[in-house]
Amino acid sequence: MFRLMIEQRKRREIDPTREMLRRSLADLDPKEAGAEYTRERLQAMAGFFEAVTELHDHMKSLPTGTVRKLLKMGAKMKRKVS
């Protein structure tokens, strides 16, 4: 169920955002004022969404038990940092 929820959210939220960022980068006019700053920000956001997608793709291939262990580890790390 968890995997299905994540896949659907990725399809609805992450994938369209990645496409929008790619289009925005492609359409950016380098002669426009502030274009370099805009390009840097868009590239940073695009990099984040690419990394999230890569993580998602990697997690899909892991056994369910391993995913559970990773989630528990993440919860423990959060408690230690707080």
PyMOL Python script that loads the backbone (N, CA, C, O; Angstrom):
from pymol import cmd

cmd.read_pdbstr("""\
ATOM      1  N   MET A   1       0.826  -1.187   0.000  1.00  0.00           N
ATOM      2  CA  MET A   1       0.000   0.000   0.000  1.00  0.00           C
ATOM      3  C   MET A   1       0.875   1.258   0.000  1.00  0.00           C
ATOM      4  O   MET A   1       0.608   2.210  -0.733  1.00  0.00           O
ATOM      5  N   PHE A   2       1.929   1.249   0.836  1.00  0.00           N
ATOM      6  CA  PHE A   2       2.842   2.379   0.910  1.00  0.00           C
ATOM      7  C   PHE A   2       3.467   2.665  -0.453  1.00  0.00           C
ATOM      8  O   PHE A   2       3.525   3.813  -0.895  1.00  0.00           O
ATOM      9  N   ARG A   3       3.927   1.616  -1.103  1.00  0.00           N
ATOM     10  CA  ARG A   3       4.559   1.784  -2.422  1.00  0.00           C
ATOM     11  C   ARG A   3       3.578   2.354  -3.436  1.00  0.00           C
ATOM     12  O   ARG A   3       3.955   3.195  -4.253  1.00  0.00           O
ATOM     13  N   LEU A   4       2.341   1.916  -3.396  1.00  0.00           N
ATOM     14  CA  LEU A   4       1.317   2.428  -4.310  1.00  0.00           C
ATOM     15  C   LEU A   4       1.076   3.921  -4.059  1.00  0.00           C
ATOM     16  O   LEU A   4       0.973   4.708  -4.999  1.00  0.00           O
ATOM     17  N   MET A   5       0.989   4.294  -2.790  1.00  0.00           N
ATOM     18  CA  MET A   5       0.772   5.706  -2.454  1.00  0.00           C
ATOM     19  C   MET A   5       1.931   6.569  -2.953  1.00  0.00           C
ATOM     20  O   MET A   5       1.717   7.634  -3.531  1.00  0.00           O
ATOM     21  N   ILE A   6       3.144   6.106  -2.728  1.00  0.00           N
ATOM     22  CA  ILE A   6       4.322   6.868  -3.154  1.00  0.00           C
ATOM     23  C   ILE A   6       4.362   6.976  -4.677  1.00  0.00           C
ATOM     24  O   ILE A   6       4.654   8.041  -5.220  1.00  0.00           O
ATOM     25  N   GLU A   7       4.074   5.886  -5.353  1.00  0.00           N
ATOM     26  CA  GLU A   7       4.086   5.895  -6.830  1.00  0.00           C
ATOM     27  C   GLU A   7       3.060   6.887  -7.371  1.00  0.00           C
ATOM     28  O   GLU A   7       3.349   7.627  -8.311  1.00  0.00           O
ATOM     29  N   GLN A   8       1.875   6.907  -6.790  1.00  0.00           N
ATOM     30  CA  GLN A   8       0.824   7.821  -7.254  1.00  0.00           C
ATOM     31  C   GLN A   8       1.202   9.274  -6.974  1.00  0.00           C
ATOM     32  O   GLN A   8       0.974  10.142  -7.817  1.00  0.00           O
ATOM     33  N   ARG A   9       1.767   9.547  -5.821  1.00  0.00           N
ATOM     34  CA  ARG A   9       2.195  10.927  -5.517  1.00  0.00           C
ATOM     35  C   ARG A   9       3.297  11.367  -6.457  1.00  0.00           C
ATOM     36  O   ARG A   9       3.314  12.512  -6.909  1.00  0.00           O
ATOM     37  N   LYS A  10       4.220  10.462  -6.754  1.00  0.00           N
ATOM     38  CA  LYS A  10       5.289  10.788  -7.697  1.00  0.00           C
ATOM     39  C   LYS A  10       4.690  11.124  -9.054  1.00  0.00           C
ATOM     40  O   LYS A  10       5.074  12.111  -9.682  1.00  0.00           O
ATOM     41  N   ARG A  11       3.767  10.317  -9.495  1.00  0.00           N
ATOM     42  CA  ARG A  11       3.144  10.529 -10.801  1.00  0.00           C
ATOM     43  C   ARG A  11       2.385  11.858 -10.851  1.00  0.00           C
ATOM     44  O   ARG A  11       2.432  12.565 -11.858  1.00  0.00           O
ATOM     45  N   ARG A  12       1.687  12.194  -9.767  1.00  0.00           N
ATOM     46  CA  ARG A  12       0.862  13.412  -9.732  1.00  0.00           C
ATOM     47  C   ARG A  12       1.660  14.675  -9.433  1.00  0.00           C
ATOM     48  O   ARG A  12       1.332  15.748  -9.938  1.00  0.00           O
ATOM     49  N   GLU A  13       2.712  14.557  -8.612  1.00  0.00           N
ATOM     50  CA  GLU A  13       3.386  15.746  -8.112  1.00  0.00           C
ATOM     51  C   GLU A  13       4.826  15.903  -8.614  1.00  0.00           C
ATOM     52  O   GLU A  13       5.197  16.967  -9.109  1.00  0.00           O
ATOM     53  N   ILE A  14       5.617  14.873  -8.490  1.00  0.00           N
ATOM     54  CA  ILE A  14       7.037  14.982  -8.832  1.00  0.00           C
ATOM     55  C   ILE A  14       7.256  15.041 -10.336  1.00  0.00           C
ATOM     56  O   ILE A  14       7.954  15.928 -10.827  1.00  0.00           O
ATOM     57  N   ASP A  15       6.669  14.110 -11.067  1.00  0.00           N
ATOM     58  CA  ASP A  15       6.893  14.057 -12.515  1.00  0.00           C
ATOM     59  C   ASP A  15       6.473  15.346 -13.222  1.00  0.00           C
ATOM     60  O   ASP A  15       7.244  15.856 -14.035  1.00  0.00           O
ATOM     61  N   PRO A  16       5.281  15.898 -12.950  1.00  0.00           N
ATOM     62  CA  PRO A  16       4.918  17.162 -13.616  1.00  0.00           C
ATOM     63  C   PRO A  16       5.850  18.321 -13.239  1.00  0.00           C
ATOM     64  O   PRO A  16       6.136  19.185 -14.068  1.00  0.00           O
ATOM     65  N   THR A  17       6.316  18.335 -12.002  1.00  0.00           N
ATOM     66  CA  THR A  17       7.224  19.401 -11.569  1.00  0.00           C
ATOM     67  C   THR A  17       8.553  19.287 -12.289  1.00  0.00           C
ATOM     68  O   THR A  17       9.113  20.295 -12.722  1.00  0.00           O
ATOM     69  N   ARG A  18       9.065  18.074 -12.421  1.00  0.00           N
ATOM     70  CA  ARG A  18      10.317  17.866 -13.167  1.00  0.00           C
ATOM     71  C   ARG A  18      10.183  18.353 -14.599  1.00  0.00           C
ATOM     72  O   ARG A  18      11.078  19.017 -15.123  1.00  0.00           O
ATOM     73  N   GLU A  19       9.072  18.026 -15.227  1.00  0.00           N
ATOM     74  CA  GLU A  19       8.841  18.455 -16.615  1.00  0.00           C
ATOM     75  C   GLU A  19       8.742  19.971 -16.718  1.00  0.00           C
ATOM     76  O   GLU A  19       9.291  20.564 -17.646  1.00  0.00           O
ATOM     77  N   MET A  20       8.051  20.601 -15.779  1.00  0.00           N
ATOM     78  CA  MET A  20       7.913  22.051 -15.784  1.00  0.00           C
ATOM     79  C   MET A  20       9.278  22.721 -15.621  1.00  0.00           C
ATOM     80  O   MET A  20       9.568  23.711 -16.293  1.00  0.00           O
ATOM     81  N   LEU A  21      10.108  22.189 -14.739  1.00  0.00           N
ATOM     82  CA  LEU A  21      11.442  22.747 -14.545  1.00  0.00           C
ATOM     83  C   LEU A  21      12.292  22.580 -15.804  1.00  0.00           C
ATOM     84  O   LEU A  21      13.019  23.497 -16.185  1.00  0.00           O
ATOM     85  N   ARG A  22      12.210  21.440 -16.438  1.00  0.00           N
ATOM     86  CA  ARG A  22      12.954  21.223 -17.696  1.00  0.00           C
ATOM     87  C   ARG A  22      12.517  22.205 -18.766  1.00  0.00           C
ATOM     88  O   ARG A  22      13.352  22.801 -19.447  1.00  0.00           O
ATOM     89  N   ARG A  23      11.183  22.377 -18.919  1.00  0.00           N
ATOM     90  CA  ARG A  23      10.664  23.321 -19.921  1.00  0.00           C
ATOM     91  C   ARG A  23      11.093  24.750 -19.595  1.00  0.00           C
ATOM     92  O   ARG A  23      11.480  25.508 -20.484  1.00  0.00           O
ATOM     93  N   SER A  24      11.022  25.107 -18.328  1.00  0.00           N
ATOM     94  CA  SER A  24      11.409  26.458 -17.919  1.00  0.00           C
ATOM     95  C   SER A  24      12.877  26.723 -18.220  1.00  0.00           C
ATOM     96  O   SER A  24      13.231  27.807 -18.682  1.00  0.00           O
ATOM     97  N   LEU A  25      13.721  25.753 -17.966  1.00  0.00           N
ATOM     98  CA  LEU A  25      15.141  25.907 -18.282  1.00  0.00           C
ATOM     99  C   LEU A  25      15.362  26.040 -19.785  1.00  0.00           C
ATOM    100  O   LEU A  25      16.167  26.859 -20.229  1.00  0.00           O
ATOM    101  N   ALA A  26      14.652  25.240 -20.559  1.00  0.00           N
ATOM    102  CA  ALA A  26      14.799  25.283 -22.012  1.00  0.00           C
ATOM    103  C   ALA A  26      14.283  26.600 -22.584  1.00  0.00           C
ATOM    104  O   ALA A  26      14.829  27.102 -23.566  1.00  0.00           O
ATOM    105  N   ASP A  27      13.243  27.161 -21.984  1.00  0.00           N
ATOM    106  CA  ASP A  27      12.628  28.386 -22.498  1.00  0.00           C
ATOM    107  C   ASP A  27      13.274  29.658 -21.971  1.00  0.00           C
ATOM    108  O   ASP A  27      12.936  30.751 -22.426  1.00  0.00           O
ATOM    109  N   LEU A  28      14.187  29.542 -21.034  1.00  0.00           N
ATOM    110  CA  LEU A  28      14.784  30.709 -20.410  1.00  0.00           C
ATOM    111  C   LEU A  28      15.613  31.500 -21.426  1.00  0.00           C
ATOM    112  O   LEU A  28      16.502  30.947 -22.073  1.00  0.00           O
ATOM    113  N   ASP A  29      15.318  32.785 -21.560  1.00  0.00           N
ATOM    114  CA  ASP A  29      16.046  33.664 -22.472  1.00  0.00           C
ATOM    115  C   ASP A  29      17.294  34.184 -21.758  1.00  0.00           C
ATOM    116  O   ASP A  29      17.173  34.926 -20.784  1.00  0.00           O
ATOM    117  N   PRO A  30      18.488  33.812 -22.219  1.00  0.00           N
ATOM    118  CA  PRO A  30      19.714  34.219 -21.531  1.00  0.00           C
ATOM    119  C   PRO A  30      19.944  35.725 -21.559  1.00  0.00           C
ATOM    120  O   PRO A  30      20.730  36.237 -20.763  1.00  0.00           O
ATOM    121  N   LYS A  31      19.280  36.441 -22.451  1.00  0.00           N
ATOM    122  CA  LYS A  31      19.448  37.893 -22.550  1.00  0.00           C
ATOM    123  C   LYS A  31      18.564  38.646 -21.564  1.00  0.00           C
ATOM    124  O   LYS A  31      18.759  39.839 -21.332  1.00  0.00           O
ATOM    125  N   GLU A  32      17.605  37.956 -20.992  1.00  0.00           N
ATOM    126  CA  GLU A  32      16.683  38.587 -20.052  1.00  0.00           C
ATOM    127  C   GLU A  32      17.396  38.929 -18.749  1.00  0.00           C
ATOM    128  O   GLU A  32      18.279  38.197 -18.302  1.00  0.00           O
ATOM    129  N   ALA A  33      17.002  40.046 -18.146  1.00  0.00           N
ATOM    130  CA  ALA A  33      17.611  40.469 -16.874  1.00  0.00           C
ATOM    131  C   ALA A  33      17.383  39.396 -15.809  1.00  0.00           C
ATOM    132  O   ALA A  33      16.270  38.894 -15.652  1.00  0.00           O
ATOM    133  N   GLY A  34      18.434  39.053 -15.086  1.00  0.00           N
ATOM    134  CA  GLY A  34      18.332  38.067 -14.014  1.00  0.00           C
ATOM    135  C   GLY A  34      18.303  36.625 -14.497  1.00  0.00           C
ATOM    136  O   GLY A  34      18.046  35.714 -13.710  1.00  0.00           O
ATOM    137  N   ALA A  35      18.561  36.411 -15.774  1.00  0.00           N
ATOM    138  CA  ALA A  35      18.462  35.061 -16.335  1.00  0.00           C
ATOM    139  C   ALA A  35      19.454  34.088 -15.691  1.00  0.00           C
ATOM    140  O   ALA A  35      19.130  32.923 -15.462  1.00  0.00           O
ATOM    141  N   GLU A  36      20.651  34.570 -15.404  1.00  0.00           N
ATOM    142  CA  GLU A  36      21.658  33.672 -14.824  1.00  0.00           C
ATOM    143  C   GLU A  36      21.232  33.207 -13.432  1.00  0.00           C
ATOM    144  O   GLU A  36      21.361  32.030 -13.098  1.00  0.00           O
ATOM    145  N   TYR A  37      20.732  34.128 -12.636  1.00  0.00           N
ATOM    146  CA  TYR A  37      20.249  33.764 -11.301  1.00  0.00           C
ATOM    147  C   TYR A  37      19.077  32.795 -11.409  1.00  0.00           C
ATOM    148  O   TYR A  37      19.013  31.797 -10.692  1.00  0.00           O
ATOM    149  N   THR A  38      18.155  33.102 -12.313  1.00  0.00           N
ATOM    150  CA  THR A  38      16.990  32.236 -12.516  1.00  0.00           C
ATOM    151  C   THR A  38      17.426  30.849 -12.950  1.00  0.00           C
ATOM    152  O   THR A  38      16.894  29.849 -12.468  1.00  0.00           O
ATOM    153  N   ARG A  39      18.394  30.783 -13.861  1.00  0.00           N
ATOM    154  CA  ARG A  39      18.902  29.479 -14.329  1.00  0.00           C
ATOM    155  C   ARG A  39      19.504  28.692 -13.169  1.00  0.00           C
ATOM    156  O   ARG A  39      19.257  27.494 -13.031  1.00  0.00           O
ATOM    157  N   GLU A  40      20.292  29.367 -12.337  1.00  0.00           N
ATOM    158  CA  GLU A  40      20.905  28.687 -11.189  1.00  0.00           C
ATOM    159  C   GLU A  40      19.843  28.122 -10.255  1.00  0.00           C
ATOM    160  O   GLU A  40      19.955  26.978  -9.812  1.00  0.00           O
ATOM    161  N   ARG A  41      18.822  28.904  -9.952  1.00  0.00           N
ATOM    162  CA  ARG A  41      17.757  28.454  -9.043  1.00  0.00           C
ATOM    163  C   ARG A  41      16.978  27.296  -9.663  1.00  0.00           C
ATOM    164  O   ARG A  41      16.698  26.306  -8.988  1.00  0.00           O
ATOM    165  N   LEU A  42      16.628  27.413 -10.937  1.00  0.00           N
ATOM    166  CA  LEU A  42      15.888  26.343 -11.605  1.00  0.00           C
ATOM    167  C   LEU A  42      16.721  25.065 -11.651  1.00  0.00           C
ATOM    168  O   LEU A  42      16.196  23.972 -11.443  1.00  0.00           O
ATOM    169  N   GLN A  43      18.016  25.200 -11.924  1.00  0.00           N
ATOM    170  CA  GLN A  43      18.884  24.017 -11.971  1.00  0.00           C
ATOM    171  C   GLN A  43      18.991  23.368 -10.591  1.00  0.00           C
ATOM    172  O   GLN A  43      19.022  22.142 -10.484  1.00  0.00           O
ATOM    173  N   ALA A  44      19.046  24.171  -9.552  1.00  0.00           N
ATOM    174  CA  ALA A  44      19.100  23.612  -8.197  1.00  0.00           C
ATOM    175  C   ALA A  44      17.817  22.846  -7.885  1.00  0.00           C
ATOM    176  O   ALA A  44      17.863  21.740  -7.346  1.00  0.00           O
ATOM    177  N   MET A  45      16.679  23.436  -8.224  1.00  0.00           N
ATOM    178  CA  MET A  45      15.405  22.741  -7.972  1.00  0.00           C
ATOM    179  C   MET A  45      15.302  21.483  -8.820  1.00  0.00           C
ATOM    180  O   MET A  45      14.859  20.439  -8.341  1.00  0.00           O
ATOM    181  N   ALA A  46      15.713  21.582 -10.084  1.00  0.00           N
ATOM    182  CA  ALA A  46      15.663  20.414 -10.965  1.00  0.00           C
ATOM    183  C   ALA A  46      16.565  19.305 -10.424  1.00  0.00           C
ATOM    184  O   ALA A  46      16.200  18.130 -10.464  1.00  0.00           O
ATOM    185  N   GLY A  47      17.732  19.676  -9.923  1.00  0.00           N
ATOM    186  CA  GLY A  47      18.643  18.685  -9.341  1.00  0.00           C
ATOM    187  C   GLY A  47      18.029  17.976  -8.151  1.00  0.00           C
ATOM    188  O   GLY A  47      18.188  16.766  -7.990  1.00  0.00           O
ATOM    189  N   PHE A  48      17.326  18.730  -7.315  1.00  0.00           N
ATOM    190  CA  PHE A  48      16.654  18.129  -6.166  1.00  0.00           C
ATOM    191  C   PHE A  48      15.606  17.121  -6.626  1.00  0.00           C
ATOM    192  O   PHE A  48      15.554  16.005  -6.110  1.00  0.00           O
ATOM    193  N   PHE A  49      14.772  17.501  -7.592  1.00  0.00           N
ATOM    194  CA  PHE A  49      13.717  16.601  -8.057  1.00  0.00           C
ATOM    195  C   PHE A  49      14.287  15.392  -8.790  1.00  0.00           C
ATOM    196  O   PHE A  49      13.700  14.311  -8.743  1.00  0.00           O
ATOM    197  N   GLU A  50      15.414  15.558  -9.461  1.00  0.00           N
ATOM    198  CA  GLU A  50      16.073  14.413 -10.096  1.00  0.00           C
ATOM    199  C   GLU A  50      16.591  13.456  -9.024  1.00  0.00           C
ATOM    200  O   GLU A  50      16.478  12.239  -9.171  1.00  0.00           O
ATOM    201  N   ALA A  51      17.154  13.997  -7.952  1.00  0.00           N
ATOM    202  CA  ALA A  51      17.661  13.157  -6.864  1.00  0.00           C
ATOM    203  C   ALA A  51      16.529  12.400  -6.181  1.00  0.00           C
ATOM    204  O   ALA A  51      16.677  11.224  -5.850  1.00  0.00           O
ATOM    205  N   VAL A  52      15.398  13.072  -5.969  1.00  0.00           N
ATOM    206  CA  VAL A  52      14.235  12.410  -5.366  1.00  0.00           C
ATOM    207  C   VAL A  52      13.747  11.275  -6.262  1.00  0.00           C
ATOM    208  O   VAL A  52      13.394  10.200  -5.779  1.00  0.00           O
ATOM    209  N   THR A  53      13.730  11.523  -7.564  1.00  0.00           N
ATOM    210  CA  THR A  53      13.295  10.490  -8.504  1.00  0.00           C
ATOM    211  C   THR A  53      14.256   9.309  -8.498  1.00  0.00           C
ATOM    212  O   THR A  53      13.831   8.154  -8.545  1.00  0.00           O
ATOM    213  N   GLU A  54      15.540   9.599  -8.442  1.00  0.00           N
ATOM    214  CA  GLU A  54      16.540   8.523  -8.389  1.00  0.00           C
ATOM    215  C   GLU A  54      16.373   7.701  -7.109  1.00  0.00           C
ATOM    216  O   GLU A  54      16.443   6.472  -7.143  1.00  0.00           O
ATOM    217  N   LEU A  55      16.154   8.375  -5.994  1.00  0.00           N
ATOM    218  CA  LEU A  55      15.916   7.671  -4.730  1.00  0.00           C
ATOM    219  C   LEU A  55      14.667   6.810  -4.817  1.00  0.00           C
ATOM    220  O   LEU A  55      14.673   5.660  -4.380  1.00  0.00           O
ATOM    221  N   HIS A  56      13.605   7.355  -5.375  1.00  0.00           N
ATOM    222  CA  HIS A  56      12.351   6.602  -5.550  1.00  0.00           C
ATOM    223  C   HIS A  56      12.595   5.347  -6.379  1.00  0.00           C
ATOM    224  O   HIS A  56      12.162   4.256  -6.009  1.00  0.00           O
ATOM    225  N   ASP A  57      13.290   5.507  -7.500  1.00  0.00           N
ATOM    226  CA  ASP A  57      13.549   4.361  -8.377  1.00  0.00           C
ATOM    227  C   ASP A  57      14.381   3.296  -7.661  1.00  0.00           C
ATOM    228  O   ASP A  57      14.154   2.100  -7.841  1.00  0.00           O
ATOM    229  N   HIS A  58      15.339   3.734  -6.853  1.00  0.00           N
ATOM    230  CA  HIS A  58      16.167   2.781  -6.106  1.00  0.00           C
ATOM    231  C   HIS A  58      15.334   2.064  -5.044  1.00  0.00           C
ATOM    232  O   HIS A  58      15.466   0.853  -4.865  1.00  0.00           O
ATOM    233  N   MET A  59      14.487   2.800  -4.346  1.00  0.00           N
ATOM    234  CA  MET A  59      13.663   2.220  -3.280  1.00  0.00           C
ATOM    235  C   MET A  59      12.666   1.193  -3.835  1.00  0.00           C
ATOM    236  O   MET A  59      12.328   0.220  -3.161  1.00  0.00           O
ATOM    237  N   LYS A  60      12.201   1.420  -5.069  1.00  0.00           N
ATOM    238  CA  LYS A  60      11.248   0.479  -5.674  1.00  0.00           C
ATOM    239  C   LYS A  60      11.833  -0.915  -5.807  1.00  0.00           C
ATOM    240  O   LYS A  60      11.108  -1.907  -5.741  1.00  0.00           O
ATOM    241  N   SER A  61      13.145  -0.991  -5.994  1.00  0.00           N
ATOM    242  CA  SER A  61      13.768  -2.294  -6.230  1.00  0.00           C
ATOM    243  C   SER A  61      14.134  -3.023  -4.935  1.00  0.00           C
ATOM    244  O   SER A  61      14.518  -4.192  -4.972  1.00  0.00           O
ATOM    245  N   LEU A  62      14.018  -2.346  -3.801  1.00  0.00           N
ATOM    246  CA  LEU A  62      14.386  -2.969  -2.530  1.00  0.00           C
ATOM    247  C   LEU A  62      13.252  -3.843  -1.996  1.00  0.00           C
ATOM    248  O   LEU A  62      12.080  -3.545  -2.228  1.00  0.00           O
ATOM    249  N   PRO A  63      13.588  -4.906  -1.292  1.00  0.00           N
ATOM    250  CA  PRO A  63      12.560  -5.723  -0.646  1.00  0.00           C
ATOM    251  C   PRO A  63      11.820  -4.900   0.421  1.00  0.00           C
ATOM    252  O   PRO A  63      12.386  -3.973   1.001  1.00  0.00           O
ATOM    253  N   THR A  64      10.576  -5.243   0.666  1.00  0.00           N
ATOM    254  CA  THR A  64       9.751  -4.511   1.623  1.00  0.00           C
ATOM    255  C   THR A  64      10.387  -4.465   3.010  1.00  0.00           C
ATOM    256  O   THR A  64      10.341  -3.429   3.673  1.00  0.00           O
ATOM    257  N   GLY A  65      10.966  -5.542   3.445  1.00  0.00           N
ATOM    258  CA  GLY A  65      11.613  -5.585   4.762  1.00  0.00           C
ATOM    259  C   GLY A  65      12.750  -4.570   4.871  1.00  0.00           C
ATOM    260  O   GLY A  65      12.932  -3.942   5.913  1.00  0.00           O
ATOM    261  N   THR A  66      13.497  -4.419   3.808  1.00  0.00           N
ATOM    262  CA  THR A  66      14.601  -3.460   3.802  1.00  0.00           C
ATOM    263  C   THR A  66      14.066  -2.032   3.876  1.00  0.00           C
ATOM    264  O   THR A  66      14.627  -1.194   4.583  1.00  0.00           O
ATOM    265  N   VAL A  67      13.002  -1.756   3.161  1.00  0.00           N
ATOM    266  CA  VAL A  67      12.387  -0.424   3.197  1.00  0.00           C
ATOM    267  C   VAL A  67      11.902  -0.113   4.608  1.00  0.00           C
ATOM    268  O   VAL A  67      12.082   1.001   5.099  1.00  0.00           O
ATOM    269  N   ARG A  68      11.291  -1.091   5.255  1.00  0.00           N
ATOM    270  CA  ARG A  68      10.832  -0.895   6.641  1.00  0.00           C
ATOM    271  C   ARG A  68      12.004  -0.553   7.566  1.00  0.00           C
ATOM    272  O   ARG A  68      11.910   0.348   8.400  1.00  0.00           O
ATOM    273  N   LYS A  69      13.100  -1.282   7.406  1.00  0.00           N
ATOM    274  CA  LYS A  69      14.280  -1.015   8.240  1.00  0.00           C
ATOM    275  C   LYS A  69      14.813   0.393   7.986  1.00  0.00           C
ATOM    276  O   LYS A  69      15.183   1.094   8.927  1.00  0.00           O
ATOM    277  N   LEU A  70      14.854   0.806   6.731  1.00  0.00           N
ATOM    278  CA  LEU A  70      15.327   2.151   6.410  1.00  0.00           C
ATOM    279  C   LEU A  70      14.434   3.220   7.023  1.00  0.00           C
ATOM    280  O   LEU A  70      14.929   4.223   7.537  1.00  0.00           O
ATOM    281  N   LEU A  71      13.129   3.012   6.972  1.00  0.00           N
ATOM    282  CA  LEU A  71      12.196   3.970   7.560  1.00  0.00           C
ATOM    283  C   LEU A  71      12.387   4.062   9.069  1.00  0.00           C
ATOM    284  O   LEU A  71      12.338   5.153   9.638  1.00  0.00           O
ATOM    285  N   LYS A  72      12.606   2.924   9.716  1.00  0.00           N
ATOM    286  CA  LYS A  72      12.839   2.925  11.158  1.00  0.00           C
ATOM    287  C   LYS A  72      14.143   3.636  11.489  1.00  0.00           C
ATOM    288  O   LYS A  72      14.218   4.379  12.467  1.00  0.00           O
ATOM    289  N   MET A  73      15.174   3.408  10.674  1.00  0.00           N
ATOM    290  CA  MET A  73      16.452   4.082  10.888  1.00  0.00           C
ATOM    291  C   MET A  73      16.277   5.588  10.759  1.00  0.00           C
ATOM    292  O   MET A  73      16.837   6.353  11.544  1.00  0.00           O
ATOM    293  N   GLY A  74      15.501   6.011   9.771  1.00  0.00           N
ATOM    294  CA  GLY A  74      15.254   7.435   9.580  1.00  0.00           C
ATOM    295  C   GLY A  74      14.560   8.055  10.771  1.00  0.00           C
ATOM    296  O   GLY A  74      14.883   9.173  11.170  1.00  0.00           O
ATOM    297  N   ALA A  75      13.611   7.340  11.341  1.00  0.00           N
ATOM    298  CA  ALA A  75      12.900   7.840  12.522  1.00  0.00           C
ATOM    299  C   ALA A  75      13.864   7.958  13.706  1.00  0.00           C
ATOM    300  O   ALA A  75      13.790   8.924  14.465  1.00  0.00           O
ATOM    301  N   LYS A  76      14.757   6.997  13.868  1.00  0.00           N
ATOM    302  CA  LYS A  76      15.726   7.042  14.953  1.00  0.00           C
ATOM    303  C   LYS A  76      16.693   8.214  14.766  1.00  0.00           C
ATOM    304  O   LYS A  76      17.038   8.893  15.733  1.00  0.00           O
ATOM    305  N   MET A  77      17.126   8.449  13.543  1.00  0.00           N
ATOM    306  CA  MET A  77      18.031   9.562  13.278  1.00  0.00           C
ATOM    307  C   MET A  77      17.366  10.884  13.558  1.00  0.00           C
ATOM    308  O   MET A  77      18.004  11.806  14.066  1.00  0.00           O
ATOM    309  N   LYS A  78      16.095  10.993  13.237  1.00  0.00           N
ATOM    310  CA  LYS A  78      15.361  12.235  13.480  1.00  0.00           C
ATOM    311  C   LYS A  78      15.298  12.522  14.971  1.00  0.00           C
ATOM    312  O   LYS A  78      15.470  13.666  15.392  1.00  0.00           O
ATOM    313  N   ARG A  79      15.057  11.500  15.764  1.00  0.00           N
ATOM    314  CA  ARG A  79      14.987  11.688  17.228  1.00  0.00           C
ATOM    315  C   ARG A  79      16.337  12.144  17.776  1.00  0.00           C
ATOM    316  O   ARG A  79      16.388  12.978  18.680  1.00  0.00           O
ATOM    317  N   LYS A  80      17.431  11.603  17.238  1.00  0.00           N
ATOM    318  CA  LYS A  80      18.761  11.960  17.720  1.00  0.00           C
ATOM    319  C   LYS A  80      19.121  13.399  17.356  1.00  0.00           C
ATOM    320  O   LYS A  80      19.809  14.074  18.121  1.00  0.00           O
ATOM    321  N   VAL A  81      18.675  13.863  16.227  1.00  0.00           N
ATOM    322  CA  VAL A  81      18.975  15.210  15.766  1.00  0.00           C
ATOM    323  C   VAL A  81      18.132  16.235  16.511  1.00  0.00           C
ATOM    324  O   VAL A  81      18.600  17.342  16.781  1.00  0.00           O
ATOM    325  N   SER A  82      16.911  15.885  16.843  1.00  0.00           N
ATOM    326  CA  SER A  82      16.008  16.846  17.507  1.00  0.00           C
ATOM    327  C   SER A  82      16.445  17.227  18.889  1.00  0.00           C
ATOM    328  O   SER A  82      15.777  18.023  19.550  1.00  0.00           O
TER     329      SER A  82
END
""", "prot")
cmd.dss("prot")
cmd.show_as("cartoon", "prot")
cmd.util.cbc("prot")
cmd.orient("prot")
